[in-house]
Amino acid sequence: MKIKELNIGDLVQLKTKAKTWKGAVLESHDPEVILLKLSSGYNIGIRESEILNVKVLEKSKPTEKKQIKLEQKKQLPNIAMIITGGTISSRLDPKTGGVIGTDAEEILKIAPEIKDICNITKIEKPFMKMSENMDPQDWKKIAQTAEKLLNNDSISGIIITHGTDTMHYTSSALSFFLQNLNKPVALTYSQRSIDRGSTDAALNLICSAYYAISDIAEVALIGHKNLDDEICLAMPGTKTRKMHTSRRDTFKVINSEPIAEITKNKIIILREFNARNSNKVKLDAKFENKITSIKVYPGQSPEILNFYAKQGYKGIILELTGLGHTPSKESKYNWIPTIKKLIKSGIIICGAPQTIYGRLNPNVYSGGRELQKTGLIFLEDMLPETALVKLGWVLGHSSWAKDKNKVKEKLLENILGEISKECETGFRF
């Protein structure tokens, strides 16, 4: 067969002098290069001049979109799904080699085992976005959708599918937005699109189904415990962080412990939890958008703080170095006077640990002790992402925001496990 007769999406075998390659033909921007999507998920370009033999193993077929029938079994509990986008809602585009959005119902095809765990009685799709494009308004939309489902007596729990990039921000937001939580809320993901053989979506969805029918009334991220495709963890929404760009076990619990381990046939509880109850969930999605987070680094000018002050920002999270420091009087970039001035002007400035693991202790070094005198609020071991979300949530309540002491009180109140006990804060990977 001639190379020019190949079609986008054909599964082919190309032989060169060095090796035989097998993959799907992709759209190539170089007419002299054949671009293949390999089974590993990676793309490779092969020059036509190097190809000795071409064999078409399977001709491309148009993608069929079939409406999935939601099977119902009376003896099983009912759960709902909220689809928001991300890789778990994506499939390969044979023309570009990238991933594109797919129908919400397609997600369930990857994990048919769910039909023996629970009934999916409702699928909601408030929007479809890659998570790097989300903002606090999207968190509110998810929370509003979740509130209605959680207050539906016929639904036992919720699975939310989401992109990984900012999923830990969303889990923190939902933890604060959904007050008086009564049922399980499972956020899950996939690092590889659902049409790839190596996708992690199947196990994550199955384990999320087990979590959604459990007795745990907490917001949790559900994802692989390790690189093996055998076990997931249920991780607390305010104490979990994305720690790797591409590994399937990208999410890790920081300064705390997982709620449960989950396999394809059981859930094992690992610690005390908030139990399923008959509460009516109350939506509390007030949020102040004029907040930001700044990572402190060596030689950084404090002018960045003045910039945000001039823009009318109400609150700032500083990701502090070490036990809780910024450049101080021994540096030509002394941050202390600027921080003190802005706090006096009414801006709430808080500190979270840049190190991720461990907690702040400004009493050890003189720089930390000087920083305490400015009125900066040290958020102990709270994750920077959780701290940013909580700051926006607290300042979104006008009755709290007008009183600095009340703001500090609410920020340091351990509302949803966002601050660990000192004995729990450790160094874990």
N, C-alpha and C positions, 0 to 999 in steps of 0.2 A: 504493500500500500504506500502511496505517496504522502509525504508529510503535509502537503498543502490540503489534503483531503480530510485531515483531522478536524473534529468539531470540539468546541468548548464543552467540557463535561465528559468526553470520552475517557474510559479507563484504558490505558495503553501500557505497552511494554516497549521501552526504547533501549536498544543495545548500542553501546559505544565500545571503543577499544578497551577501555578500563573497566567497565561495569555494565550490568543490565539494570535499568531503572523501571519501576512500576509506579504509576500514579494517574491522577485525573488531570486532563489538559485544562489549563487556565488561560484566561485572556492575557496575551503578552503585548507589551508596548514596543518591543523590538521584533521586527519581522524575521530576523535571523536567529531568534532564540525561542525554543519551545519551553514553556513554563509548566511545571508539573506540581500538583499537590500530592505529596507522599503520604503513605498511611500513618506515618509518625506525626502528621499535622504540619510539617515544615514544607516550604516551597523550594524548588530547585530549578534553575535555568540551564538548559543544555543547548549549545549551538548546533544548528542544523548540520553544519559541516562535520561535526563529530559523530553524528548518528549513522550507524551502519545498517540498522534494521528497525523496522516499525511494525508492531503488531497490535491491533485493536482487540482488547479483551472483552469490552462491553461498550456498546454505543450509548451515548447520552440519551436520557429520557426526560421529557418535561416533568417538572415537580408536580405531583398530585396533592391537592389540598382536600383532605377528607375530614368531614365534621365528626369528631369523636363522640360516641354515645356514652353519657355518664351513667354507668351501671349502678343500680341501687339494690342493696341487700338489707332487708329489714332488721336483721340481727346486728348489723354493724353501726357504729356511731357516725354521725354526719359531720363533715368539716367543710370549710370554705377556703378558696384560694384567692389571693390578690396577686395579680401579675403586673410587674412594673417595668420589666425590660432587663437589660444586662445580657451577659453571655449565655445564661441559662435559657433565655428567650431568643437565642440566635441560632442560625445554621449557616453552613458554607454557601457563599455565592460562587458558583462555578465559573463565572465570568471574570471576577476580580481576585479570587483566592482569599478574600476577606469574609467577615461574617455579617449577616443582615438579620433583621428582625423576622420572627416567624409568628404564626398564629398561636394564641394563648393555649389552645387545646393540644397543640403539638407536644407541649412539655410533658403531658401525662403519658404519651406513648412510650417515652423512654423508661418509665417505671410502672409496668402493668401490675406489679405486685401490690400496688396501693389498693387495688379493688378488693383485695382480701383483708385489708387492714381497716378501711373506712370507706364511706361513701363521699365522693366529692359532689356536693349538692349545689354548689354555687361557685362560679368563677367571675371575679370582678377585675376589670382592667382600667384603673383610673387614668393611666397614661402609659406610654412605652418610651423609656429613656435609658441610655447608658448612664450609670450612676454618677459619673464625673460631671454630668450635665444637670444633676438635681440641685435643688435649693430648698430653703425652709418651707416654701409654699407647697412643694411636693411632699415633704414630711407631713404637712397638715392634711393633704389630700389622702395619703395613706391612712393616717390616724382617723380621719372622718369615716372612711370606708370601713376600717377595722371596728370602730365603735358600734356601728349599726349591726355588723355581723356578730360581734361579741354579745350584744344585747338581744340577739335572736335566740330564743330558748331551744330551737331545733338544731342549733349548730354547737358542736362540742369544742371546736378550736379552729385556729387559722394557720394556714401556711402562706407566707409572703415570699415570692421569688424576686430576686434583686441582683443588681450588679455588685461585684466585690469591691470596686474602688472606694466607695464611700458608704458601704453597708454598715460599718460600725458607727458612723454619724447617725444614720437612720435608726439603728437599734437603740442608741441613746435617746434620740428624740422621741421615739415611740414609748420608751420606758417612762419618760416624764409626761408625755401628752395623754397617755391612757391611764388615768387615775382610777383607783379601786378595781384593778384588773381582776377578772373572774375566771378566765380560761387561758389555756396555753396560746402563745403567739410565737410561731417559728419562722425566722427569716433564714432562707437558704439560697444557694448560689451554685454556679458551676464555673470552674476556671477554663473549661474547654467546652466548645459549643456542642449542642445535644446530638448533632449528626456524626460526631467523631466517635470511633470505637473506644477511645481513651477517655471519654467524658466522665466527669465525676458527678454528673447530675443525678444519675439513677440512684446511687446509694444515698446521696443527700436528701432526695425527695422521699425515699422510703423511710429514712430515719426521721425526717420531719413529720411524716404521717404518724409515726409512733408517738412523737412528742406532742402532736396536736390532740391526741386522744388521751394523753396522760393526765395525772392529777396535779400537774405543775402549772400554777397560774403566774407565769413570768414571761417576759420578752426574752427570747434566747436566739442566738445564732446557731444554726445546725450545720456542721461541716466535718470533713475528714479529720480524724485524730492524727493520722500519719500518712505516709505515701501509699500504704496498702489500701486496697479497696474493700475493707472489711468492717470498719467500725467508725462511727461518728461521735462527736461530742456535742452536748447541748451546753452552750457557753453564755454566761450572763451578759445581757445587753449593754450594760454600762462598764464592763470590765474586760472587753474583748477588742482586739486590734488586728488589722491586716498587717502581717509581718513579712510577706514575701510577694514578689510581683506575679509569680506564676504557679507556685506549688499548690497542689490540691488541699494541703493542710495549712493554707496561708493564714488562717485566723488562729490566734493564740489567746488564752486567758492570761491577763497580766495582773500580778499582785493579788490573785484570788484563785478559786478552784472552779472547775466545771460543775455544772448542775447534775449531769448524767452522762453515761456512755450508752450508745444505741447501736445495735446491729440490725441485720435484716429480719430478725425474729424476736427481739426483746429490747427492753430499756432497763438499765441498771442505774438506780439513783445513787449519787455519790455524796450528797450533803443535804442539809435541811433546805426546805424550799417553801415558798408561799403556795398554799394549797388552793385548788379549785374551790370556788365558793359561789354563792348566789347574789353577789353584789351586782349593782347596775353600774356599768362602766361609765365614767364621766370624762368627756373630752375636755382637756385643758391644754389647748394648743396656742396659747398666747406666746408671742415671740418677738424679741427686739432684734431687728436685722443689723442695726448699727453697732456691730461688735466685730472684733478681729482677733487673730492669734499671731504672735510674733516670736520667731525663734531667735534667741539671744546667741550671738556668736562673737568671737574675739575681734576687737577693733571696730565694732559696730557703733555708729553714731546714734545718740539718743534722739536725733532730729526726726527719726521715723515716728516717734511718739507724738511729736508736735504736729506732724503731718495728719495723723488720724484725729487729733484734737481739733484741728482746723476744719476737718471734714464733718465734724459734729458727731463723732463716735461716742457711744455711751459706756462701752466697756472694752477692756483689752485683756487677753490672756497672754502672759509672758511665759514662754517655755524656757525656764531658768536652767542654768548650768549647775552641775553637781548637786549639793544639798539645798540649793536655792539662792543662786547668785546672779548678779549682773556686773558689768564693769563698774568699779567704784572709785573712791578718791585716789587710789594708787594708779589709776589709768587716766590717760588724757581724754578718754571718752567716758567720763563719770556719769552714770545714768541716775544716780540718787537724787540730785536736785530736780531733774525734769520729772521724775516719777512723783516726787513729793508735791511739786507744783500742780501737776495734772490731777492728782487725787484731791488736792485741796479745791480745785475748780469744779469737782463733782464727778469726774470720770472714775468708774470702778476699774481698778487694775488688780489682777490676780496672778498668782504664780502656780505653774504646774511643772512637774519634773520632766525635763528634756531627756533624761536618761531612760524613761519609760518604766523600767523596773526600779523598785525602792520608793522611798517617800522623802519629802522635803524635811529638813531640820535646820532652820536658819540660825540656831543658837550656837553652832559649832565654831563658825569663823566670823571675824569682825565684819566682813562684807555682808553676810547674812543678817547680822544684828543691826547694822546700819539700815538695811533694806526694810527691816521690821518697823523702824521708826517712821517710815514714810506713810504707813497705813496700808501697804500692799497686803492682800489677803492670800495667805499660803494655803493651797488646796490639798495639802498632805500628799496622798499617792494617787489622786484623781488623774486619769488619763487626759492628755491635752485635748483630744477630740471630744471626750465627754465633758470636760471643763468648758469648752467653747459652747457646746449645746446647752449645758445647764445655765451658763451665764446669760445666754439669749433668752432662755425660758424664764429665769428669775426676773430679769429686767423687763420682760414682756408684761409682767403684772404691775400695773401702775401703783397699786396700793403698797407694794413692796419697794418699787424702784425709787419712790420719793423719800425713803428713809434708809440712809447708808447702813445703819446698824441692823435693820431688818434684812437688807440685801446680804450682808455678811453672815447673819444668822442662817439664812436659807441656803447660802452657798456652802456653809460648813455643816449643815444638817445632812446626815447620811440618809437620804430619802429612799434610794433604791439600790443600796449596796455599792454606790459609786466611790465610797471611801472605805477602804479595808481597815480592819483592826490591825494595830501595829504588829502583832505576832503573825498575821497572815501575809504581810508584805515580804516577799522573798525574791530570789534571783532564779528565775525559771526559764527554760527553753523547751 
